[in-house]
């Protein structure tokens, strides 16, 4: 029999979510469910037995997750175990369990069908959500549903840890639990059909430095186990069965990338000081406490942005003060980090999908969210502030209020914070001294009134992700207009310059914590704007620091002067790209930026 010929040089373009170049054999990790059976239960006694079968599957799923968590906790260097806790919590979610049991009883159907229907309902609900972060949380619910179905069918979940050789994992989707298990030496990288830069999968992949590309629509159809695969995580490319010429080219690129990474990590903890002695602080953006170790390794000097939304997600009940405190305490006063900036709740009421009291908003991104939501739900806000203030006793703490659009909001937030501080002191609880209060500058109105805001706070933190979106009136996740999202748009640069200038005139610290801060392409521009701090994804820190140490403030200011004369974003980008490639050829040749 003639062996089937494999198609050569298939190039797939997706979203690079974790940098690096890997070359290896594919392993198709197929977690798709077989067709869900459907049958009616004739007798009441069968309904009771079916409910018990469902609950047995829940217990078996939880036991398996706890065993995976125990095994992973024994692997040196593996830290993202909170993901297991999320899935265990979902297995106990009263709303999910109640919906499945209700369907079994009221419709007299088998447990598999009831589970499948319930998960489908959640999928419909999550797909309607405007917020990308929230939409991505459905992956956890889908994973838990698949695990329950497998236990109902008497099959344990396939685990990546059982692989016998080093491979590149190909999948329709990889749950956070799957990616956590990739810490073992057998996995080189992964490529998936589903995913985004904000999904748990992407966050965990970056935190444990596994090259990864997501959003590859045809990857599970075109790739088979044992195919030769190249992943370029920086460029977002996957090449299937490359010919010798392409393979040789990427082997060289891999060598250059690894050499550059080794050099970057070697000097990662050195300060970001230009050749003419201008120093800028470098912080990290984190979502999970478990990312801190990686951040320190990659050269973070402090936590520039700790997103606290994860504490609220996938819960039937609101987190307690102690839930908050335990998380914040682990992120404050860490050896090797000089400060910790904790951003208060930055989502809207629409996140509580199990709470019917909170109305669904047509446009939650511009609705009741962030500081607006907190000022309406003061008791919820106070719980978080109490925990932050208690944790602040253990190290230098900054509190950052998001989506400030008016002076009344910052004053109201400060007033509530003062009340909470007084309450804690009356209770005899320790509170940190010299806590700094900051306003996130991400709404155009905040730029306009920056002079007034500067009198109310100790620092600004520019959130470029939303600021650019609002200034240019575009939706970043809408493919039809996302091309208009341009950090180098002259309007964006002028607004950033205005915020920095106003902040410095008022004598306050000005930071930037959006994606723009971590892109090496913009390093000289941000230097020239004289920001005091850049906060970014930990993996971006070594490269940005390296460029800053190789640059001068004088040359950066010359570039900015030319840029500010231009009226076209296209012209600005061309000049900046040309300048950066000329000044840092090795960095940008390896990055592919």
Buried (B, 14 or more C-beta within 10 A) or exposed (E): EEEEEEEEEBEBEBBBBBBBBBBBBBBBBEBEEEEBEEEEBEEEEBBEEBBEBBBEBBEBBBEBBEEBBEEBEEBEEBBBBBBBEBBBBBBEBEBBBEBBBEBBBEBBBBBBBBBBBBBEEBBEBBEEBBBBBBBBBBBBBBBBBBBBBBBBEEEEBEBBBEBEEBBBBBBBBBBBBBBBBBBBEBBBBBBBBBBBBBBBBBBBBBBBBBBBBBBBEEBBEBBBEEBBBBBBBBBBBBBBBBEEEBBEEBBEBBEBBEEBBEEBBEEBBEEBEBEEEBEBBBBBBBBBBBBBBBBBBBBBBBBBBBBBBBBBBBBBEBBEBEBBBBBBBBBBBBEEBEBBBBBBBBBBBBBBBBEEEBEEBEEBBBBBBBBBBBBEBEEBBBBBBBBBBBBBBBBBBBBBBBBBBBBEBBEBBBEBBEEBBEBBEEEEEEBBEEBBBBBBBBBEEBBEBBEBBBEBBBBBBBBBBBBBBBBBEBBBBEEEEEEBBBBBBBBBBEBBBBBBBBBBEBEBBBBBBBBBBBBBBBBBBBBBBBBBBBBBBBBBBBBBBBBBBBBBBEBBBBBBEBBBEBEEBEBBBEBBBEBBBEBBEEBBEBBBB
